[in-house]
Amino acid sequence: MKTLIKNATLLDMVGDEPNIKKTDILIEENKIAKIEENIVDEDAKIIDAKEMVVMPGLVNTHTHLAMSIFRGYKDDQKLMDWLENAIFPVEDRLRPEDIYWNSFLSCIELIKTGTTTFNDMYFRMDKTVEAVEESGLRGVIAWCITDTSIKDKITRTREYHEKYNYPDSKIKIYVSAHAPYSCSPDTIQLCVDLAKELNTGIHIHLSETLQEDKIIRERYNKTGTEYLNDLHVFDVPVVLAHGIYISDSDLEILKHIKGGISHNPISNCKLSSGICDVTKLRKNGINVGIGTDGIGSTTTLDMFEEMKTAAYLQKINTMEPTSIKAYDILKMATIEGARVLGLDDEIGTIEVGKKADLIFINTNKTHLYPENDVCTNLVYSANGADVDTVIIDGKLIMQNRKLLNINEKQVKKNIAKVVKRLL
């Protein structure tokens, strides 16, 4: 199977400065085969990318896909109050099929807004995986482990890792310990042992709120980062969701981790959690990707909205407009996000030999005209609705805003049933 993309304005995300050029791109099977002008291949399916910016698919480094039904549900509360009084009681009544449909709705939103790879933690991982496989997305998925039902979740994680641990799999299984405040030392130790056994990583919330920070200090007389470090969590690759309250001593620990931090700007703003000092983290050599968090706390999975919010927050946090540039933000949403997930050898840039995960941005829009600077237009002016075409693993998933193998109406119909029963 070959696909030839003609007349593209390519933003390949390779290097420390933007590399933008007019070119053709040839895809063979699931990989980039050629990037050059005037490619001719009579056996290839041709896609005209005129008036399109072609760039790597976006990488969402922290999600809870099955929380899609909580969009706008009992908003404007403090995080712990919202979770304990609104979310947890409903989650206790979720059926396996609910997880499937909720996850599928999120998959559709991810694709239609330009995300091709995501990192998810929730429960009933099997149903999320099922939805993800049908949608065509690439995902890192983990069954969220807390201090309850530990053995079953560990068994399921091991089973699914064995099932999807093969070359060219689009599904990667991580171990998920929910958070330092919800996981005892024994639980976290079990997660670390499992991650080492499976040669995989750990996805965990860290330092999202001051209240969480206070709980850990009172319970263990240390920061969340110190708590995880003492339990050898950083012996394996990690995705640390949020990382807002990081001390200077924490930074010295985090400089040496494999993986990185997922910055979730809109969720942090909406829940008044705080501002992650992304500029400081990156200056200290820590990988930082961008995530949305779950729809309940972020309201949309549109990574373009996350990008512009991330940029604005750093500029106001430092009171310095040059503290972070549009291209830095694009890197966080592509290659640096891939690096956080340990997938940077496969995705995150458009280079010969890498997986063909690409998105086309339609620049023939009033709000994207004139195009004085491609990168600033993408970060500060574009939105998810500007994504025209999506290719994942060499397969055309969406073209001209039309999903090719997904019945969106059926998904919405089933979501309506879930909402009626639960909310």
N, C-alpha and C positions, 0 to 999 in steps of 0.2 A: 504494500500500500504506500503510495507516494502522494504528497500534497505540495503544490508549488504556489507560494505566496508571491504575487507580483506587485511591484510599485509601492512597496512598503516604506514608510518613514520609520526606521528601526531605532529604538532606544534599547540597547542591549544590556545596560546595567553592568558592564564590565569596566573596572578601573575606578579610580578616585574622582574622575571628572566625567561629565556626560559625553557619550559617544553616540552621536545622532547622524544617520546617513540614509540616503535613498538606496534601496537595494532589493533584491529578491531573496527568498528563503526557501530552501528545499527541505522537506521533511520526508524521511524514509522510515516506515514502520512507526516507532515511537520516539525517534531521535532527530535532531537537527543534522542534516547531511551536508548542506552547502549554504553559505551566506556570501553572495556576490551579485554583481549586476548582470542582467540579461541571461539568466539561466534558461535553458531550453530542455524540457523533458516531456516527450510526447505521451509517456505513460502516467503522468501525474495529473491529479485533479487540481485545477487552477482556481485560486481565489484572488480576486483583485482587491488590493488593499489601498487603492487610491483614496486620498484624504483621510487615511487612517494612520495613527501612531501604533506600531506593533511593539509590545514590550512583554517582559516575563509576566506570567500570572502572579497575582498577589498572594502572599503567604500570611494567613491569619494565625498568629501563634498562641491564641488562648480563646477557646469557645466552650459553650455548653449547648450543643445543637438542639437537644431535645427540650430546651426551655422556650421554644418558639411561641407556645401558646400564652406565655406570660408577658407578651408585648403590651405595655401600658397597663398591666394588671396591678392595682393597688400601689400606684406610684407615690413618690414624694415622701418616703419614709427613710429612717436610718437603716443602714444595712442589716444589722442584727435583728431589728424589729421586723423589717420586711421579710427576712428569711424565716424567722421563727413563727410569725403570725400569719403570713400570706403564702409563702412559697412551700415550706416544708409540709404543711397539712394537705396541700393539693398533691405534692409529689408522692406522698404516702398512698395515694389512691390511683396513681398512674398504672395502667396495664401495659404489658409488653407491646401490644399493637399501638398504644398511644405513643410510646417512645419511637416506634418506627415512623409514624406519620409526622410527629413533631420534628424529628430529625430530617425527614424528607423535605418538609417545608423550608427548613434552614438551608438544606443543600441547594434548593432552587434559588434562594436569595443570594447565596454565595456565588453561584455561577453567574447570575444575572448582573452582579455588581463587580465581577472581575476576579474573584478569589478562586484559585485553582488548587490550593493546598491549605489545610487547616490542622489545628491541634486541639483535640477535644477531650474533656473529662466529664463523665456522667455515670449513671448506672444503666444496666441492661445494655452493655456494650454490643451484644450480639445483634440487637435490633437497629442500633445506629450503624453498625458495619453493613447490615443488609441494605439500608437506605443509601449509604454512601456508595456501595458497589453498583447499585442500580443507577445512580445519578452520574457516575463516571468521575467523580472527584478523587483527588489524592488526599489521604488523611493519616494523621498520627492520632491514635485513639486509645483511651485508657478507661478502665472500669474504676470509678472513684472509690477509694478505700478509706473508711473511717474505723472507729473502734467497734463497730457492730458487723456481724456476718463476715468476719475477716477471711476465714478459711475458704468459703465459697468464692469470694471475689478473687482470691489468689489463685484458686484452681481454674477459674474462668480465664483469668489473665494468661496463665500458663498455656491453656488449651488454645486460645486465640493467637498467641504468639507462635506456637508451633504450626498452626494452620497457615499463617500469612508470612512466615519467615522464609521467603524464597526469592530468588533474583527477579527483579522487575515487578515485584509486588507494589501496588499503589497504596496498600494498607500497611502501616507500621504500628506495632503495638508497644505502648509504653506502660509503665507502672504508675498509678496515680495514688499518692497519699493526699488527702484533701487539703489539709492545712496543719501547721504546728499546733494550733489551739484545739483541733478536733482529732488529733492522732497522738496517742500516748507514745512514749519512747519505745515500748515493745512493738507497737503497730508499725512505727516508722522503721524499726530495725528489720521487721519482716519484709517490708517493701524494699529496703536496700538489699537484703539478701536475695530477694526475687529478681531484682534488676540485674544484680551481678550474675545470677544463675542464667538469665536469659540474654545477657549481654545487650541490654537495652537501657533506656533512660527513665527518669522519674519526672512527672509533671505534678507540681504542687503550688498552692497559693502561698505567698509570703509577704508579710508586712503590707497588707492592704489598707488597714485602718489603725488609728491610734489606739482604739479599744482593743484590737487584736494584740498590738504591741504591749499594751499594759497587762493583758492576761498572761502572756508568755513571761514577762518580767516578774510578775507576782508568783507565778507557778514555778519557774525554774531559775530565777535570778540571772537571766541572760537575754540577749536579743533573739529574735526568731532565727536570724542567720547563724548566730553562735550555737543555738540549740540544734539546728540541722547539721552544722559542721561537726559538732561533738558526736553526733550519731552517724557520721561518715556518709551522709547523703551526697556530699560532693565528690565522693569516690567514683560516682557514675555520672554520665551526662544528665543535666537537669534543665527543665523549663520552669522558671520561677515567675509565677503570675503576679504582676503588680509591682512589688519591690519599691514601694513609696518611701517607707521609713527606714532608710539605710544609713547607718552611722559610718564615720570614717574608719573605725575598726572593722566594721562589716565589709567595707570596700576592700580592705586588705585581704580578706578571705575570698571575696567574690572575684578578685582579679585572676584567680587560678582555676576557676570552674570550667568544666566542659559544658557547652550549651549556652544558656544566657537568661535574660529577663524578658518577659512579655509586658510591654507597656500598653495599658488599656485606657486611653485618655478620656473617652466619652463616659464610660462607666465610672471612672474615678471622679469626673465632674458631677455627674448626675447624682451619685451617692454621697457627694461631699467628702470623699475619702482623702483627697489631697492630690498634690502634683508630684509625680515621679521626676526626679532630676536626671532626665535622660542625658543631657549634655555632660554632666559630671560622670555618669556611668560610662559613656562612650569614650570620654577622655582618659578614663582609667583602663581602657582596653576590654571592657565588658561588652559582649554581644547584646544588642537590644533589638528585639523585633516588635511589631505592632499587632495587638489583638483587639477583638471587639468585646470580649467577655460574652455572657449569655444575653439573649435578646431582652430578657426582663429588666436587666440593669443598663443596657446600652440602647435598646429600642430598635436598632437597625444593625445589620451585619455589613453595611457598606464601608469598605476599607478606605474609600476616598474621603469619606467624612472623618474617619479616624485620622487619616494622614494630615488633613488641614488642622484638625483640633490639636494633634500632637505638636505641630509646628507652632501654632499660636501659643500653646501653654509654655513651651520652652522660651519663647521670646519674652513673654510677660514674666516668667519665673526668674529669668536672668536680667530682665530689663535691658536686654541687648539684642537688637534685631538681627545681628550677624551670628548669633550663638548657634543657630542651626539653619542650614540652607535646604531648599526644596529637593535637591539631589540627595542630600543626606536622608531626608524623610523617605524618598523613593527607595533608597537602599535598605532602610529599615523594613519596608513593606515587601521587599523582594529577596535579595541575596543575603542580607543580614538576618532576616526572618528564617530563611532556609538554613543559615548557619546555626541559629538557635536550636533548630530541630535536627541538626546533624544531616541535612539533606543537600548541603551546598555543592557537593560533587555531582548532584543529579539535576538540580533545578536552581532557580533564582537569577540566572542570567541566560541570555540567548547566545550560545556558543556551539560550534560544531562538536558533536559528540554528546551533548547534554539532552535530557529529556525534552520533548517538544510540548512544553506548557506555556502557551502564549495567549495574550488577549489583544484585541484590536479596539482602539479608542477612536470613535468617530469625531474628528476635529471640525467637521462642517456644522458647527453649532454657534449660535449667536454669542453664548457666554464663553466660548473658546476662541473668539475672534476679536482682534487680530492675534496671531500667534507670534508674539515677540520673543517668547522663551518657552520651549516645549515643557521643560520640567516644572516651571512655576505655574504654567497653565494646568498641568496635571494635578499638582498638589493643591493649589489655591482656588482653581476655577471649576475643575471637573467634578463629576459625581458618578455614582454607579450606573446611572441610566445612560451614560455616554459609552458604555461598553457595548460594542456591536457584535463581536465574534469572540468565541472562546474555544481554544483547542487544548485538550488535556491528554498527555501521553500519546500525542500524535493523532488523536481522534477529535473530529469536529463535534462539539457538544452544543454550541449555540451559534447561529448565523443570522445576521440581520435582526438581532434581538429575539429570534425564534428558537426555543428549545427544541432540539431535533428528535430526542427519544424519551422525553419526559411528559407525562400527562398532568400538567399543572392543575387543570380543573378537577381532576379526580383527587389530587392531594388536598386541595382547598375544601372539597366536599367532605372528606374524612376529617379534616381538622375542625370543621364546623361541628361535627358530631362530638368530637372530643371536648371542645369548648362548652357545648351545651350541657354535657354530662358533668363536667368538673367545675366550671366557673359560673 
